Amino acid sequence: MGEHIEADNAEAIISRIEHKSRKIESLLKQYKPVEALKTALEGSPPKTRDERCKSANWIVVHRALMAIKDVDLMFSSLDPEYYDILMKYLYRGLSTGDRPTCDQCLRIHEKLTQKAGLGCILRALSDTVNTV
């Protein structure tokens, strides 16, 4: 029975991620990449162990991350509440091995570490419960 509840929950989460994806695409078309990134990070990571949900959410966050052109401008309007979750997604991006994704994640990682400090890295790596 627990698996069935998890499956229903996963479908609801996927539905929310699809809605979030449409909102992000709209923001990107309006040249609002930082707002798109904030939207992508909200409600992340999904409260589930379902890998489909985590992958779907990563795709949305990745789309927003790759749209960021000016990292300094991004940090001038990104609230510190997003730093820890952003760091987790940067490590997920680095784990892909995709060159453009890794390059972008490293650029943002450098600035994020300057801004948030080493504690942000430690929190991202040590939190094994809320994985992305």
N, C-alpha and C positions, 0 to 999 in steps of 0.2 A: 504494500500500500504506500509506503514512504516513497518509493521510486515513482509511482504514478503522480503523487503530489509534486514531486520535484520536476517531472515532465511537464505538468500543467504550468508550474511556476516558470519553467524555462521558456515555454511558448509565450507567456505574458512578458517576460523579460525581452525576448527577441522582438516582440511587437513594439515595446518601448524603444528599443535600439533602432528599429526601422524608422520610427517617428523622429527620433533624434537625428538620424542620418538625413532625412528630408530637410529638417531645420538647418542642419549644418551646410548642406548644399546650397540652400537659399542664402545663408549668410556669406558663403564664399562667392556667390554670384554678385553679392552686394559689396564685394571687396572688404569684408570684415573678418579677416582670418583669426584675429585674437578672440573675437566673440564666438567664432566657430569652435576654437579650441576650448574655451570655457564651457561651451555647451557640450562638447564631446567628453570633457572630464567630469561633468556633473553626473552624480549617481554612479560613479565608477569607484572601484570595480563592481560589476554586478554581484549582488548577494547570492551567488550560486557557485557550485563546483562544476556546473555543466560547461564543458569546453566549447560547445557551439556558441553559448552566450559570450564567453570570454573572447573567442575569435571574432564574433560579430562586432563586439564593442571595440576590439583592437583595430579592426578595419576602419571604423568611424574615427577613432582617435588618430590613426595613421593618416587618414585623409586630411584632417585638420592640421596635424603636425607638418606635413609636407607642404602645406600652403603658406606656412610662415616664412616670410622673406627677410624681415628685419627683426632679429632676435632681441636687440636692445629695446626696440619699440614694444615688442611683445611683453617684456618684463616691466615696462613702465605702466602697463595697464592690467597685468595679471596679478591677482591678489595672492598673498602668501598661502592662503588656505589650499591653493591648488598645487603647491610645490611638491609635496610628498607623492601625490598620485601621479603627477607629471614625471617625476623621477622613475617611478615604477614602469611607466610606459616607455620611457627612454631606454631602459634596460631591455624591455621586451623588443623594442625596435632594433637594438644592437644585436640581439640574439638571432635576428632573421638572417644576418649575413649579407643582406641586400645592400650594395654599395651606396646608392643614393640615400636610402633610409639611414644607414649607419652614419654617413657624413652629416646628415641633418641632425640626428640624435646627438652626435658628438659636439656639434656647434652649440646646441641648446644645453647639453650637459655641462659644458664649460661655464656658460653664463649662469646656469642654475646653481652650480656649486659655489660660484662667487657670491651669488645673491643669498642662498639659503644655508650655506656652510656644509661641513662634512656630516653633521647630524642628519641631514636630509638623505644622504647616501646610506647611512647606517640604518635609518628607519625603513627605507625602501628594501634593503637587502635582508633585514632581520624579520620583517613581517611576512610570515609564511602562511597566515590565515587568509588575508585579503589579497590574494594573488590576482594578477592581470593576465 
